[in-house]
Amino acid sequence: MLEYASRGTNEKAQLSKRICGNIKSGNSLVIERLIYYMSKLPLNHPISEMFRDNPVLVPAPRSTPMVEGALWPTRILSEHLVNSGFGGSVQNLIARIAPVPKSSNYYTAESRPSCNTHFNSLLCTPPQAFIQKLIIVDDVFTLGRTSCACVRKLKEIYPNAEILVFAAMRTRGFVASLDEIVRPSYNQMIYHPEQDRIFLPN
């Protein structure tokens, strides 16, 4: 829905950094503003359509296993979405069982944890009932490795379900300035298992 210029220097890029920080800290006011923009999308927009039919929202896990009382931003985001009519329920179907280094601590894509590293650190809950549609909810989408690993892991347990990914923000790491922050977009990421690489749309 939104764009975040991690290295941008103009006023909107700086604002995008503050918005990103607020979303990652579970700021309800900022999340509700995001949902307001979602509610203004046409009914035939791909983002509007992906939330049809009461999908189950699955919060993306943090980089380390959860401990009681820890902040879980994607869970907060998911709950706000369902409370606003985007999705049928929130279910914690996927968990981190081993820590992975935080991607934000690394400057280059090559030095960040791979998709397989993420995949091997995840555990999926066995199905309790038939689920037709799942949406993995992420706060910030950068290289797509966490989201892709979650899709792969969920597909093992829910092979017949439609699995989509929604991210509040997408990182634009190589832009010096940002013209707009609200930039709803929808596309496909393609995973190449032989290379353990993800190809993203522009």
N, C-alpha and C positions, 0 to 999 in steps of 0.2 A: 504493500500500500504506500509506504513512504520510502524515500531514499536518504541515505546517510553517507556523506562525503568524509571519510575518516581522515583524509589529508588535505581537504579543501580549506581555503583561507578566506573566502568572501563571507558576507554576513549570513546568507542562508546556509552555507556549509557549517558555520559555527553554530547556528541554531539547530541544525540537524544533529550535531554532536550532543547538544543538551537534551534534545528529544530522545535520542538513543539512550542516554544515561538514565532518563526518567522511565523509559519503558523497561530497561533492564533492572531497575529497582522496584518495579511494580507500582509506579505512580498511577493511581486510579484516575485522576483528572486527565492526564495525558492519554491514557488508554481509552477513556470515554470520548475524548476528542477524535482519536483515531476511528473509533466505531461510528461516530457521527459522520465522518467522511465516507465510510463504508455504506452507511444507510442512504447516502445520496447517489450511489451508483445506480445506473439503469438496471432494471430487472434482468436484462439479457446480457449484462456484463459477465465475463467468465468468473469473476470473484463472487458476484451475487449468486450465480448458478452453482458454484461449488458448495455453497452452504445450504442448498435445497435438500429436501428429503431427510431432514433431521440427522445429519451425520454425527458420529461419535468424535469428539475432539480429544486428541491425545497430546498432552503437553510434552514437548521435547525435553529430555533430561538435561540436567546441568552436567558440567564436566567431571564432577565427583559424585560418588554415591550420596544420596540424601541422608541427612540426619534430622532428628525430630526438631522442629522449630525453625529450620533453615528456610531462607527466602527461596521461593520457586517462581520466578517471574513468568514463565510460560503457563504455569498452572493458574496464576492470577489473571493473565491475559485470556486464557481459555474460559474461565468462569465469567468474566465480563462479557465475552462474546455470547455465551449461552444465555446469560441473563438478558441480553439485548436481542435475542431471537436468532442469533447466528449459531446454529448447531442444536442438537437435541440433548446432549449430555457430555460431561467431561469424565473420562476414565483414564486412570494411570496404568496403561497397558504395557508401558515400556520403561525400564529402569536401568540406571547405570550401576553396574556391579563392580567395576574397577575404574579408578580415576584415569583420565587422559589429560595431558597438558592443555591449558587454555589457549585457544588459537590466537587470542588477542595479545598473547605474550611474544608472538613471533612475527617478524616483519615480512617474510617471504612465504609463498605458498608451499615451496619445497620443504621448508622447515616445520610446517604445521602437521599435526597428526593426520594420517591418511584415513581414507574411508574405511579400510579394513581394520585399522586400529580402533576406530569408533565402533565398528560392527562387533568386534570381539569383546568389547567392554559392556555390551548391552544384554539385557535379559528381557524376554517378552512373556507376558502373562498368558497362560493357556486360555482359550476361548470359554467364556461362561455361557454364551448364547450366540446365535447367528448374528453376525454384523455385516451389513451390506456396504457401508461407506465409512471410511475413516479419514480424518484430516489431522495430520501432524501439525501442531501449532508451535512455531518458533518465534523468538523475539527479533533476532537479527540474522539475516541470511548473508553469508559472505562467500564461501567456496562451495557450500552445499553438502559438505562431507557428513556432518551430523545428521542432517535431514535424510540424505541418501541412505546412510547406515540404518536409520530408523525404518525407512520404507522396506529395505531388504529384510530386516529382522521381523517386521510385522508380516511381510509376505510369507515367511516360513510358517507362521501360525494361522494366518488368515489368508490363504491363497486365493480365495474367491472374492475377497472384498476389493472394492475400489479404494485406493489409497492415494490421497493428495497431500500437498504441503501448503500451508499458509504461513507467511512470515510478515510480521508487522513492518519491518524495515529491511531493505537490501543495501548492502555496503557497495559504494562506488569508490574503490580505493585509489584509483588513478586519475581522478578528476581534480583539477585545481580549484574549481568553483562549481556551485550548484545553482541552477536557475529556479527549480521548483523542488519542494520537499514531497508534496503529495503527488505521487506518480503511480497510480494503480496499474499493475501489469500482470500478465499471465503468460506462462510459456512452459516449455518442457526442459528438464535437465536429463541428460543421457549418460548412463553409467557404462563404462567399458571395463568389465571384470578382469580381462587379461592384462590390463595396464593399471588397474585400480585407480582409474581417473574418471572425473566427471566433466562433461562438456556442458557449459552453460550458455544460454542465449545472451546476446549483447545486453 
